[in-house]
Amino acid sequence: MIYEDLKIGQIIPVKEYNSLALEKYSRDCDKYRESGQNSGMPQIAFYGFYSPRTQDHRKSGFVLKVERGSRWFKTKQEAVAYVEKAYA
């Protein structure tokens, strides 16, 4: 699976999401280098979910793919409840 394969409403563990997002970041960096641009390098802060305390990737929780990006939830039940409310 690659990042672009995620479907709206799909819930996956944050570790898996971060892995997919970093692979996408790597591909985007490669495209940037090949294009020969002088500015606009992709910023890693826009890829994956980080813990505010440790400044490292989150290791627990779940990610829900939404129409514009993704949302992080502490539990899978929170993500399911959000889906039921938002897409009912």
N, C-alpha and C positions, 0 to 999 in steps of 0.2 A: 504494500500500500504506500502511496505517496500523499503528501499534503493535499494536493488538488483533488484526490479521490474522496475526501471527507464530504459527507452530505449534510445539508441543513437538518438539524434535529438529532444528529448522531452524537452519542456520548461515548467518550473514550477516557482512559486513565491519563492523568497529566504527564506522566513519564513518557508514555507513547506519543502524546501530542508534541511534547518538547523535542523528542527525537525526530519526528516528521518535520517540525518547524525548522530545526537546525539543518536538516538535509536541504530544505528549501532555501535557507539562508546561504548555504554553501553553493547551490546552483545559481542563485542570484548574484553572488560575488563573482563566480566564474563568468557569467554573462557580462557583468560590469567590466571585468578585466579584458575580455575579448572585444568589447565595444570601443576601448581606448579613450573613454571619457576621463576628464580631469577632475570632476567633482560629482557628488551624489552617490558615494559608496553606500551600499545598504547598511543600515544600522541594526546591530544585533538586538537592541532593545525592543524592536518591533516584531521579533520572532520569539515565540514561546512565552511562558509565564514565569515570573521571578518572585521570590520571597522577599518582602520588603525588609525583613530583619537581616537575612544573611547575604542579600544581593546575589544569590545563586538561584539556579532553576528550582522551581517547586518540585517536591518529591512526592507529595500526596495530594489527593483531590481528583476531580474529574473535570473534563472540558466538554462543553456543548458547542457544536458548530451552529452559528446563527447566520442570518442573512448578511450582516456586515461584520465579518471576523468571527471571534469565538469568545465564550465566557467561561470563567473558572468558577467552580463550586467546591465547597469543602466535602460534601457527600454526594453520592449518586442520587439519593432521594431528593435533595435540593434541586438538582438538575432536572430530574423527572417532573417535579412540581412546577418548575419554571416552564418546561415544555407544555405541560397540560394547561397552564394559565395563558401562556403567550400564543399558543397555536390551537386553542380550543374553538 
